[in-house]
Amino acid sequence: MRLLYIALFACLASACQAQTAQNTDVKDEFDCTVISSSAQLDECVRRELKVSNTLLSQEFDKLDIRVKNAYKADPKLGKELIKKAHDAQEAWIAFRDLSCIMESFEVEEGSPAHVTAVNDCSIRMNGLRIEDLKKLL
């Protein structure tokens, strides 16, 4: 179990450092470029999840616009597709949340490490979903 925590900490620390470098437009006094404690790691991953969820939402909004543009000739059909896309996105979010809880099963539920593991999984899955959404239309 201790090895799992060490591996999780190492993976998440490098992920936070890479993601923070990409998100330099966010001005904040909290430094995620050098992780020195598990509490800092937890906070950095929490913040990165917020960014990741925003990016996911923005990409879904872009899909919405692409659908509207592609179905200008038949707006009713476009609205139907958008409704199906929204339903699919809601189902995907439920799938992501349950999958990440399952993936983090071995980490004590309710602990900060568990929350961080679930959040890290959500960040990873959001990235994959964003890439999938980009490919639609």
C-alpha positions in Angstrom: 0.0 0.0 0.0 2.9 2.4 0.8 4.3 1.7 -2.6 1.0 2.7 -4.2 1.0 6.0 -2.3 4.6 6.7 -3.4 3.8 5.9 -7.0 0.7 8.0 -6.9 2.5 10.9 -5.4 5.3 10.7 -8.0 2.9 10.5 -11.0 0.6 13.2 -9.7 3.5 15.5 -8.9 4.9 15.3 -12.4 1.4 15.7 -13.9 0.8 18.8 -11.8 4.1 20.3 -12.9 3.4 19.7 -16.6 -0.1 21.0 -16.4 0.8 24.1 -14.4 3.4 25.0 -17.0 0.6 24.9 -19.6 -1.7 27.0 -17.6 0.4 30.0 -16.9 -2.4 32.4 -17.7 -3.8 31.7 -14.2 -2.3 34.2 -11.8 -2.1 32.7 -8.3 0.2 32.8 -5.4 -0.1 29.1 -4.9 2.9 27.4 -6.6 2.3 24.0 -8.2 5.6 23.9 -10.1 7.5 22.4 -7.1 5.4 20.0 -5.0 6.9 19.6 -1.5 4.0 18.1 0.5 1.0 15.9 0.0 -1.3 18.7 1.0 0.2 20.9 -1.8 -0.2 18.0 -4.2 -3.9 17.6 -3.2 -4.5 21.3 -3.8 -2.7 21.4 -7.1 -4.6 18.4 -8.4 -7.9 20.0 -7.2 -7.0 23.2 -9.1 -6.0 21.2 -12.2 -9.4 19.4 -12.1 -11.1 22.7 -12.1 -9.1 23.7 -15.2 -9.7 20.3 -16.8 -13.5 20.5 -16.3 -13.5 24.0 -17.8 -11.7 22.8 -20.8 -14.1 19.9 -21.2 -17.1 22.3 -21.0 -15.5 24.6 -23.5 -14.9 21.8 -26.0 -18.5 20.6 -25.6 -19.7 24.2 -26.3 -17.5 24.1 -29.5 -19.2 20.9 -30.5 -22.6 22.6 -30.0 -21.5 25.4 -32.3 -20.2 22.9 -34.9 -23.5 21.0 -34.9 -25.5 24.3 -35.3 -23.3 25.3 -38.3 -23.5 21.8 -39.9 -27.3 21.6 -39.6 -28.2 25.2 -40.6 -30.4 23.7 -43.4 -32.3 21.6 -40.9 -32.2 23.2 -37.5 -34.7 20.7 -36.1 -32.4 17.8 -36.9 -29.5 19.8 -35.4 -31.4 20.4 -32.2 -32.1 16.6 -32.0 -28.4 15.9 -32.4 -27.5 18.4 -29.7 -30.0 16.8 -27.3 -28.4 13.4 -28.0 -25.0 14.9 -27.5 -26.0 16.4 -24.2 -27.5 13.1 -23.0 -24.4 11.3 -24.0 -22.2 13.8 -22.2 -24.2 13.5 -19.0 -23.9 9.7 -19.3 -20.1 10.0 -20.0 -19.6 12.2 -16.9 -21.4 9.6 -14.7 -19.3 6.8 -16.3 -16.1 8.9 -15.6 -17.0 9.5 -12.0 -17.8 5.8 -11.3 -14.8 4.6 -13.3 -12.5 6.9 -11.3 -13.9 5.7 -8.0 -13.3 2.1 -9.1 -9.8 2.9 -10.2 -9.0 4.5 -6.8 -10.5 1.6 -4.9 -7.3 0.6 -3.2 -6.8 4.0 -1.7 -8.6 4.6 1.6 -12.0 6.1 0.8 -12.5 9.6 2.2 -8.8 10.2 2.7 -7.1 13.1 0.9 -5.1 10.6 -1.1 -8.3 9.0 -2.4 -9.8 12.4 -3.4 -6.5 13.2 -5.2 -6.5 9.8 -7.0 -10.1 10.3 -8.1 -9.4 13.8 -9.3 -6.3 12.8 -11.1 -8.3 10.0 -12.9 -10.9 12.6 -13.8 -8.3 14.9 -15.3 -6.9 12.1 -17.4 -10.3 11.0 -18.6 -11.3 14.6 -19.3 -8.3 14.9 -21.6 -9.3 11.8 -23.5 -12.9 13.0 -23.8 -11.8 16.4 -25.1 -9.8 14.7 -27.8 -12.9 12.6 -28.7 -15.1 15.7 -28.8 -12.7 17.5 -31.1 -13.1 14.6 -33.7 -16.9 15.0 -33.9 -18.1 17.0 -36.9 
